[in-house]
Amino acid sequence: MHTLMVIAGGLVLLAGFILVGQLAGRRVLAAKLFIPVWFLAALANLYVGVTSAGYTVAQELPIQLVVFAVPAIVALILARGRGHA
């Protein structure tokens, strides 16, 4: 359940980036900027999972790959769409 909540949070964050980008006329750039920000957020989630939840890096890494990949792939799809770079 936590994984789904984090992915949903990433998609909400992406929506915020896209909204701000749309208002600024830079939707594609906003989608591209989201990816490194989301990578850092996923990395922070990995850190918390290892240090607080007691999981090993080997246990957390596959989950974090999915956590990062789902919103990042949506951002890449949006970046390929029409818009201003």
C-alpha positions as CSV (number, residue, x, y, z in Angstrom):
1,M,0.0,0.0,0.0
2,H,2.8,2.4,0.8
3,T,4.3,1.8,-2.6
4,L,1.1,2.8,-4.3
5,M,0.8,5.9,-2.2
6,V,4.3,7.0,-3.1
7,I,3.7,6.4,-6.8
8,A,0.4,8.3,-6.5
9,G,2.3,11.1,-4.8
10,G,4.8,11.2,-7.7
11,L,2.0,11.5,-10.2
12,V,0.4,14.3,-8.2
13,L,3.8,16.0,-8.1
14,L,4.1,15.5,-11.8
15,A,0.7,17.1,-12.3
16,G,1.9,20.1,-10.3
17,F,5.0,20.4,-12.5
18,I,2.9,20.1,-15.7
19,L,0.4,22.7,-14.4
20,V,3.1,25.2,-13.7
21,G,4.8,24.4,-16.9
22,Q,1.6,24.8,-18.8
23,L,1.0,28.2,-17.2
24,A,4.5,29.3,-18.2
25,G,4.2,27.9,-21.7
26,R,7.0,25.3,-20.9
27,R,5.1,22.1,-20.3
28,V,7.7,19.8,-22.0
29,L,10.5,21.4,-19.9
30,A,8.5,21.0,-16.8
31,A,8.0,17.3,-17.5
32,K,11.8,16.9,-18.1
33,L,12.6,18.8,-14.9
34,F,10.3,16.6,-12.9
35,I,12.5,13.5,-13.6
36,P,15.6,14.4,-11.5
37,V,13.4,15.9,-8.8
38,W,11.5,12.6,-8.6
39,F,14.7,10.6,-8.7
40,L,15.8,12.4,-5.5
41,A,12.5,11.8,-3.9
42,A,12.6,8.1,-4.7
43,L,16.2,8.0,-3.4
44,A,15.0,9.6,-0.2
45,N,12.2,7.0,0.0
46,L,14.8,4.2,-0.5
47,Y,16.9,5.7,2.4
48,V,13.9,5.8,4.7
49,G,13.0,2.2,3.8
50,V,16.5,1.0,4.6
51,T,17.2,3.1,7.7
52,S,13.8,3.2,9.4
53,A,11.8,0.3,8.0
54,G,14.6,-2.2,8.4
55,Y,14.8,-3.4,4.8
56,T,18.0,-4.1,3.1
57,V,19.1,-2.2,0.0
58,A,18.7,-5.4,-2.0
59,Q,15.1,-5.7,-0.8
60,E,14.2,-2.1,-1.4
61,L,15.9,-1.5,-4.8
62,P,13.4,-3.4,-7.0
63,I,10.5,-1.6,-5.3
64,Q,12.2,1.8,-5.7
65,L,12.8,1.1,-9.4
66,V,9.1,0.7,-9.8
67,V,8.4,3.8,-7.6
68,F,10.7,5.9,-9.7
69,A,9.8,4.4,-13.1
70,V,6.1,4.8,-13.2
71,P,5.9,8.6,-12.7
72,A,9.1,9.0,-14.8
73,I,7.7,7.1,-17.7
74,V,4.5,9.2,-17.6
75,A,6.7,12.3,-17.6
76,L,8.6,11.1,-20.6
77,I,5.4,10.4,-22.4
78,L,4.2,13.9,-21.7
79,A,7.5,15.3,-22.7
80,R,7.2,13.6,-26.1
81,G,3.8,15.3,-26.6
82,R,3.1,18.6,-28.2
83,G,4.3,21.7,-26.4
84,H,7.1,24.2,-26.0
85,A,10.6,23.0,-25.1
